[in-house]
Amino acid sequence: MTELKIFGPAEMRNSRGELEHSFLAGPKRLALLVYLLLHKPHGFHRRDSLLPVFWPDQDQKSARNSLSNMLYHIRKTLGTKVVENRGSEEIAINPEVFWCDAVAFEKAVREKDYETAFNLYRSDFLKGFHVQEASSEFDHWLEQERKRFHNLALEGGRLLAERAFGKRNYTEAVSWARKASGLDPFSEKVHLQLIKLLNEVGDPESALETYTAFTDHIKREFGEEPGQELKSLCQSIKERKPTPPIISSAENLLKESSPQPSIAVLPFESIGIDKASSFTAAIHCDILTRLSQVSDLFVISRTSVLNLGNTSKLLPEIARELQVDWVLTGEVQEIGKQVKVSVRLVNALNDRQVWAEIYQRELSAGEVFKIQSEITHNIITALEMRLSSKEKKAIKQIPTEDLEAFRLQAYGRWKLDQRTEKAMRMAEDYFRQAISYDPKYAQAWMGLADALTLLHDYGHEKDGKNILSEAQQAAQQALKLDPGMSEAYASLGLFYSTKRNAKPAVYNLKKAIELQPGHAEAHAWLSWIYSLTGNPVEALENALEAVKVNPLSQEAISNLSLSRLINGEYTKSLHEAERLQQIQPDFKSAQFQEGLALYHLGRDKEVNKVLKELVVPWAGNGPLTTRILSCIRSGELQEAEWLSEGIKNDQFAIGLIQAAHGEKDLALEKFLKIEFWDYWEMLSIHHLYPDLLDFVRRDAHFPIILQKVNKTWGLTHQKELPKIKIEANSKANSKYRKRQIGIDSE
């Protein structure tokens, strides 16, 4: 049987033990094979879904020919039975006809054979592997798989050390802990375990040596200090005090379907009088907020479940759509001066109810929040998860003592998520009413900050100076009332983004993600900033994270469409824009992005139809100019000239039109004179219209243009944004740590 090893550098050997050099000489062949083998959900993949992943720049016919050629080479090397077909459009890889270390690794983890799994893990998944001309989506998937396998191996090593210690096999326990620490020299979690083990087996000197080596390493690499738990442990070792016992990790070390438990909380049903509906929405929203405080639980965001309240879909179908393992449903009923809340937790994979409860209490803020806290705690217990002391405190908090303020805040957030002018103005009013009922309600202040900032950012508020000043004050008031509030940092990030001040915007949004990794809005807003400032890869990474947590959010999908566009994935951008218009037909940004994608795909006749009479405040003359450019390219010069009458003093638009007519020197002269660059202009000069602007990007004067572009966002050079990578770590170390920091906070 042929053997394929993809932990570490790729290696393939035939049944005689000989290396298959010819197959590995084509990296895209290996990439396609591995993607079909491991990409979840396992099984059949449609051919048209593979084309934009591996051949994003080819037309469909050429891409299909390339795919057929790749499948021929895979069959030639691994046998005719390796590729399975279902109809003419679906294909899958049969893992039974060859052996792969990654497949064997996953099987061992499922069977809790962690020793076999750990020994199979030679090094990082496809270490050093890169495929030119594949899409950024493949690069992102590859990086996520590396992290997933790495974390599985790391947790497996830790669990083996704990089991050996429990059986009093101390030498073996220390050996496994050392192996785990070798996999991740920067992980405080694994070094904490190793140091505890060394001390408990009677080797405090080695424990302190390990501590010193680890702290020197992270200080030299990142300028960081170890967490307080590790510091306290080593101080107790020095003073020869008893150390706390080793805390065992959960036995459910990553299920096959996901690296962490995942849940969707469907909108609760109101039973009885109509006025219960907004109160029900408030309870639903608060439970979601509390669950989001749990670092090891993946929670689908609010906006992606709101439209599923009255759906006829079955729970397993909803779970597949949202890619979650668990679903919570419930009902709320007001009975006189009491409230009754019924909830059910369902394992969506087999549609089996695993826990249910009915709560009937006095209708007061304290009792309502107590119910929500108990529901959250019971869900965590049913999922066999552990909470840190910080998380326990978070899910028990009482944000307001006023029920009406609680209801108004939740309804305001629901309206704000719709992102239309009417809905945002209604949201502003709801937040103001909530504050009038409870001036110390931090979430209401945070909501007001977002509403005011977004009204200005979407071009719906002319008095920008006053509205932004009030927005900043509202966000700061929220932080004053709750200094650890992730959403308030995100609000400040949005505020600075609207003020076009990139560094504090990115810093505050990263801070929000550090406090709450699943903060979909923070990821979406980061994607927008990175798109504008010429960082397409980072833009796509954050857009994908936002959609992962919030798969039906209008803003998240909009940013994903835009980030795919600026990464050259025009067909995928078009699909996202069309999907967004199905979700919310009046979302004008999606229509503009559809037109931009069509332009970049060369479909000029459709561009004019989509963008005709379209007005998108943030995009300025973008829709009209794109129509003009399509007319020039398709030879409709009279139509282009007539439309150009609508372009008056817009130097950038005029420059683009001149470039389309071949007057490149005049266009460059126009661009060099522009001092202030707005959203559409920034996106364009960095990423768009390659047929017209690539000559500018290659010109010796382009750095001068870039300097003015970046000045608009308070940057002095292109790559001045803070590069903060936040990766999972121990809860004792605030769950996440900054691996690389490019600037100090402002």
N, C-alpha and C positions, 0 to 999 in steps of 0.2 A: 504494500500500500504506500502511496506517495505521502510524504510528511511535509507539512508546511509549518514553519516556526515564524511567528510574527511578534514575539516578545523580544525586544532588542532588534538588531538589524535583520531584515527578512532573509530566510533561508528555506529553500525547497529541495528535497531529495527524492529521487524516484525509488522504486521498489528494490533496486540494486544498491541503494545508498549513495548514488552519484548525484552531484549538484546539478540542478536544472538551471544553468546559466541563461539559456535563451529566453525562458519565460520571464525571469527576473530582470532581463535587460530592458523590458518595456514596463516602466513603473505604472503606467495607467492600467495595464492588464491586471497587475497585482491589486491596485486600488479598487478596480471594479469587482474582482473576486472577493476581496475582504469586505467591501461595502455590502454586497449581496449576502454574504455569509453572516454578518454581525449586525447590520442595521436593523433597529427595532421599529415596528413589530416584525419578528422573524417570519419568513415565508415568502410569498410571491410579491414581486415588484412590477409595476407597469413600466413598459419600455419608455413611454413619454415622460415618466417621472425621473428617469435616469439621464435623459439627454441633457437637460440644463445643468445637472450636477457635474458631468464629466466633459461635456462639449458645449459650454455656454455661448461660445462665439460662432458656432456653426449653425447653418440653417437646418431645418428638421430632416431633410433628405440626406444631407451629408452626415449629420449626427447619427442617424439610423444605420447608415452604412458602416460608420466607425464602430458602433455598438455591435453589429453583426460580426465584424472582423475580430473584435476583442473576444466575443463568445466563441468564435472558431478556435482561437489560440488556447482558450481555457479548456475546451473539449479536447483539443489535440494533446494537451499536456496531462490532463487529469482523467480523460476517458469520456466517452459519449454520454454516459449516464449522469455526469456531474451537473449539467444544466437541465432543469426540468421546466416544461412549458405547461401553461394552463390557458388554452386558447392561443390566439396569435399575438396577444399583447402583454401577457404576464409571464415572467420568468423567475426562477428561484435556483439556489445552489443546494444540491443534496450533500450534506456534510458526512453522509455515511460512506461515501466512496473514497475518501481520503482522510488523513488525520491532521488536525490543526491544534496547536497548543492552546490557542485562545478559546476554542470550543471546549476542549477538555478542561480548561481552567474554570469556565462558567459552569460546566456540569459538576465539577468538584465542589464549587461554592454552593450550588443548589442542594447537594447531598451533604453539606457541612463537613466535607473532607478537606479542611483548611490546610493540612500539611501537604497533600498532593497539589492543591492550588498554589500554595506559596512556592513549592519547589519548581513548578512549571514556569513561574514568573522570573525569567532571566533578567529582564531589564524593561524599560519603557516600551509600550506598544508601538511597533514600527518606528523605532528610534532612528532619527535622522532622515526619515522618509518624507519626500515631497514630490508632488505631481504638478508639473508645469501645465498651464492652460486649463486645469480643473477650476471649478468655481470656488468662491470663498465659503460656500456652504459645505463643500467637502472638507476644506481645511478646518472649519469650525467643528464638524463632526469628528474628524480625526483627533483634534485636540481634546474634545470632550471624552472620547473613548480612552485616550491616554490617561486622563484624570480618573475616569471610572475604574479602569483596571488597576491603576496605581493605588487608589483608595481601597479597593477590594483586597489587594495583596497586603497592604499596610494593616488593615483591620484584621485580616486573617492571622498575620504574624502576632499582633497584640493579643488576640483571643487565644492563640496557641500558648503564648507565655502565661496567660492567666490560668488556663486549664492545667498546665504543667505545675504551676505554683500550688494550685488547689490540691493536686495529687502529691505534693511535697517532693516533686522532681525539680529541685532548686537549680541544679546545673543546667538542665534542659530549659527551664523557664528563663534564666538569664540569657541563654544562647538565642532563644527565639526573640527576646526583647532586643538584643543587640542586632539581630538580623533585620528586625522591623525598623530600628533607628537608622540602619544603613540605607534603607529604601528612601528615607526622607530625613536628611540631616538638619532640616529646618523645622521639623514638627516638634512643638513643645509637648504635645500630647504623648508621643511615643517616648520621648526622653524622660518625661515625668514618670512613666511606668517603669522604665529601665532603672532610673535612680532609686525609686522606691524598692524595686526588687533587690538591687544590689545591697541596699541598706538592710532589708529584712532578712537576707540570707547571711548577714554577718560580715559584709565587706563595705563599711562606710567610706573607707579611703577611695575605693574605686568609684563609689557613688559621687563623692565630691570631685574627683578628677573628671568624671563624665559631665557633671554640672559646669565645671570651669571651662572645659573644652566647648560645650554647647553654647554657653553665654558669650565666650570669646568669638565664636563663629558667627552668631547672629548680630553681634555688635559690629564686627568687622564688615559683614556683608550688607547689613541694613541699618546700622546705627541704632538697634533696638535693645531694650532690656527684657529679660524674661518676665513672665507674669508673676503675680503676687503669690499664687499657690506654690509655684516652683521655688521662689525665693524663700518662702516660709518653711517649705520642706527641708531645704538645704541648711537653713539656719537651725532647725531642730536637730538635724544630723550633727552639725558642729557642736551643739550643746548637749548631744547624746540624749535627746528627749524622744519618747515614743512617737512614731509617725502614724498618721491615719492609714487605715487598711487600703489595699489596692481596690479601686472601684471597678467592678466587672462591667464590661460593655454588654449591650443587649445581644441576646442570642440571634435575633433576626438580623443577621449581618448584611443586609442588602438582598431584597427579593429580586427574582429574575427580571421582573418588569421594570424596576426603577431602583436607583441608588438610595432612595429614601421613601418613606411612606408618603402617599399623595392623596389629597382629599378635595372634593368639591362640595361646598355647602349650598344647596339649591335654595332659591327664595322660599321663605315659609308662607304657608297659606293662612289667610285671615278667615276666621270663623265668627259669624255673628255680624254685628253692626259695622257699617262702612268705615267709620272713623278708625277702626283698628288697623286698616291697611298701612298707613304711614307708620304707626307704632310697630307693626310687624316688621316693616322694612328696617326700622331702627334696631330691633333685636337681632335680625339677621345680619346686619352690618357689623354690629358689635361683636357677635360670635366670630365672624370672619377676622376682625381685628385682633381678637384675643388669640385665635389659632395661629395667626401670622407671627405672633411673638415667639413661637416655638421654633428654634433654629433647625431642628432635625425633621420638621414636617413641611412638605411642599403643599402649599395652599393655593388653589386657583383663585385669582383675583375677583373682586366684586363685579366688575363690569362684564365679565365673561359668563356669569351665571344668571344675571338679572332677567334675560329673555327666556330662561328655561323654566320659569315658574308655571306656566300654563301649557307646556309642551306635552304632546301625546307620546313622545319618545320613551322607550323603556330605559330603566336605569343603566343596564349594561351598554346600551347604545350611547347614552350621554357620557358614560365613563370613557368609552372608546374615543368619542369626539374630543373630550377634554384631556385624555390620556392620564387618567387617575385610577387609583385602586379602590378608593372608598368614597361613598356619597352619604351626606347627611341631609335628611329631609325633616320637615316639621310643620306644626300648626300653632297659631297663637289665637287665644280667645279671651276677651274681657268679659268677666262674669261679675257684674255689680262692682264692688270695690276690690275685686281680685283679678289676677291674671293667670291663665292656664297655658302652659307651653308643653307641647308634646313633641318629642324628637325620636328619630330612628337612625341608627348607623348601619349602613348596608355595605357588605363586601361586594363591590360591583362586578368582580370577575366571575362570581358564581351566583349573583343576585340573592345573596343570603343575608338576612338580618342578624347582626351579631350583638346588638345592644339597643334597648329602647327604654325610655323613661318619660313619666308625666310629672310636671312640676305645677303646683297650684299654690300661689302665695298672695300676700297683700300687694295691691297695686301701688307700689312706691318705688322710687329710684333705687334705694338700697336693696330691696328684695329682687327687683328685676336684674340688677347687675350680679347679685348673688346667684341667681338662676343661671345666668350666662357663664359665670365662672365655673359653676358645678358642671354644666354641660361640657365646657372645654376640658376640664379635668377628667371627666369620665371618658371622653373621646381618647385622650392621651393614654389613659389606663387601658382602654380596650385595644389600643394599638401597641401596647406593651412598650411604651416609650418612657424615658426618664426626663425629668425637668431639673434645670439648675435652679438655685435659689432665686436668681434674678428673674427667670421665666415664671416661677411660681408667684412671685410678687406681681409681675406684669399681668397675669391672667386674673388676678384678684382685684385689680384696681377699680376704683369708682370714679369715673371721669367727671360726673356731674351729679348733683343731688336733685336736679330738676327734670322731671319726666318730659315736659314739653320742650325744653331745650334739647334734650336727647333726641326726641322725635324730629324736630326741625333740622338739626344738624345732619342726620342721616338722609333726610329727604333732599337737603341741599346738595349733599355729595352725589346722590343719585342723578340729580339734574345736571350737575357740573360735568359728570362723566359723558354726557351726550354731546358736548362741545358745539352746540349751535348757539347763536347769539341769544335767542329767546330763552333757552334753557339755562345759559350761564347767568343771565340777568335775574331769572327766578332763583337760581342758586344763591346769588349775592343777597337777595332779599331774605331767603330762609336763614342764612348764616347770621345776618344782622338781627333777625328776630330771636335766634337761639342765644346770641350774646346778650340781648336785652333781658332774657329770662335768667341767664347765669353768666355774668361778666367774667367769671373765673374758669370758664369752660374752654380748655386749651384747643380741643379739636374744632370748635366753632371758629375760633380766631384763625386757626390754620386754614380752614375751609374758606373763610373770607379772603385771606391772603391769596389763595389760589384763584378764586373767582375774579378778583380785581386784576391780578396779573394776566390771567388768560384773556379777559376782556380786552385788555390793551394789546396783548401779543397777537390776537387774532384780528386786530384792526377795528374793533367795535367801539373803542372809546377814544375820543379825540383829545381829551384833557389828560394827556399822558403823565405829566409831571405830578399832578395831585393824586391821581389814582395809584401810581406806583409808589409814591411816598406813603400813602395809607396802607398799601399792600405790605411794604417792608415793616411798618410799625405793627401790623397784625401778626406777621410771622415772628417778629421778635417778642411780641406779647405771648404768643403760644409757647415759645422756648422758655420764656421767663416763668410761665406757669408749669411747664413740664420740660426740664432741661434735657431729658433723654428721649425726646419725642422724635422719632425718625421722620415722620411726615413734616414736621416743622423745618427740619434741615432741607428736605426736598423742596418745600415752599420757598426757602431762601435761595436754593439753587435755581429754581424757576424765576425768581425775582431778578437775580443777577444775570440770568440768561436773557431776560427781556431787556435789561439795561445794557446788554452786549458787553458784559465783563466776564470773560471766559474763565479765568483762573479761580475766582471765588465761586463761580457757578459750578464748575466741575468739583471743586473741593467739597462744597456742601452736598451735592448729589452723591458723591462717593461716601460722605459721612452718613447719609441716609441709608445707603446700601450696606454699609458696615453695621449699622444698628439693626437693619431689617433687610437681609439679603434678597428676599422676595418682593422688594418694592418695585412693582412694575412701572409706575409713573416715573420714578427716578431713572430707571434704565431707559425708558422712552425719551425722556428729556436729555439724557446724556447722548443718546443716539443722534438727536437733533443737533446738539452743539458740535459733536464730532463731524457730522455731515457738513456743517457750515464752515468749519475750520480746517477742512482738507484732510480728515482722518477717516477714510472710508471703511477700513477694516474694523476699527473700534466702533464705528457707527453701526455696522452690521452686527457685530457681537452683542452690543447692548440692545439692539432692536430684537434680535432673536431671543434674548433673555426676557424682554418685556412681553413678547408674544407667548413665550413658554408659560409664564405665570398668568397672563391675561390674554388668552387666545382669541377672544371675540371683542377686544377693546378697539374702538375706532382709532384712537390716537396711536396705539401700539402697532396696529396693522398699517396705518399711514406711514409711520416711521420705517417699518420694515419694507414697504413698497419703495420709499425714497432711498433707503440704504442699499437695496438691491439695484436700483437704478444707477446710483453713483459708483457701484462696483462693477458695472457693465453687464448685470444680469437682467437684461431688458424684458425678456419674456416673463421671468418670474415677477418682476416689478409690475408688469401689466396684469398678471393674474391676481396679485394682491390688491391692486387698485380696483379691479372689477369685483373682487370679493367684498371689499369694503363698501362699495356702492350698493351691493345687495343688502348688506347689513344696515346701512344708513344712506339712503338715496340722496339726501340733501347735503352730504358732506362734500363741499366744493373742492377741497384739497385733493381728494381722491380722483375727481374728474380731471384736474390739472395734471396729476401724476400719470393718469391713463394717457392723456395727450402727449406728455413728454416721452413715455415709453414707446408709444406708436411712432413718434418722430424718430427716435433712435433706432427703431426697427425698420425705418424707411417706408412706413405705410402712410404716405402723405395725404391720400384722399380721406382717410379716416380721421387724421389729425384735425382737419378743418371742421369736420362734423362734430367732433367731441368738444373742441375748444371754442366753437362759435358763440359769441356774446357771453363767454364765461368771465366772471369777475371773482378773483380770489385776493382779498385785501393784502395778505402778506407777500403775494407773488408779484404785485405791481403790474408791469406790462408784460410779464412772462407769457400768459396765454396768448395775447394778441401777437407778440413778437414771434412765438413759435409757429403760429398760423402763417405769418408772413414768410418765415424761413422755409416752411413746407411748400408754399406757393412758388417761391423762387426755385427751389430744387426740382419741382415738377414742371417747371416751364410756364407757370401761370403768372407771367410778369405783370400783366395789367391788373389782375386781382391783387397782387402783392403791392403794387404802387398805390392802388386805391386804399388798401388797408393801412399802408404806411402813413396816411394822413392822420391816423389816430396816435402816431408817435411824434411828439413835439420836441421836448427838451430832454428826453431820456438818452443821455450820451451812450450808455451801455447798449441799449436796444439799437440805436443808430449804428454803433460800431459793429454789432452782430450782423446787421443788414448789409453794411458795407463789406464785411468779410464774405458774406454769401454771394455778393456780386464780384468777388475776386479782388476787391480793393483793400488788401491786407495792410498796407502801410497806413492808410487813413484810419482803419479800424484800430490798429495798435496805437496810433496817435490819440484817438478818442479814449481808449482804456487808460493810457498814461495820465490823462488829465483828471480822471475821476478821483475825488478825495474820499467820498463816503460810499461804502458798499453795503447795499441792503441784502435781504435774504436771498432772493432769486439770483441777484448778481453774483453773490458769493458762491452759491451752489454751482452756478454756471462756470465761473472762471476756474474753479477747482476741478470740476468733474464733467460737466455736460457739454453737449454740442461738439464732440471731438472732431467732426468734419470741418468745423469752422474755427475752433479755438486751439487745436493742437499746435498750430504754428506759433501762437502766442506763448504757450507753455514751453516751447523750445527756444524762444527768442532770448537773447542776452538781457533784454530789458525786463523780463518777467519778474526777477527778484524785486524790482522797484514797485511793480504792481502788487506783488504779494505783500510787501511791507505796508502798503496803504490798506490792503484788504485786512490784514491782521490787526492793524491799528484800530480798525472799527470795533474789534473785540478786545482791545486792551492788551494785545500781544505784540511783542517786538520781533518775534520770528515764528516760523510756521509750527515748530514742534515744542512750543513752550507750555502746552497744557500739562497739568499734573498727571503723571503716569503712575497711578496707584492701583496695584493689583491686589484684590482682597480674596484670600483663599480660606477655605474651611480650616478651623483649628478647634482646640478644646474650648468647651463652654467657659472654663475658668479663665480663659484668655480672651474673653469678650467675643467668642465664637469665630471671629475673623481677624486676620492680621494683615497689615500693609506690607507687601513684599518689596515694593520699590516706590520711592517717593521722589518726585522730581522738583517740587517746590514746597516751601513752607506755607502753612495756612495764613490767610490774610485776615 
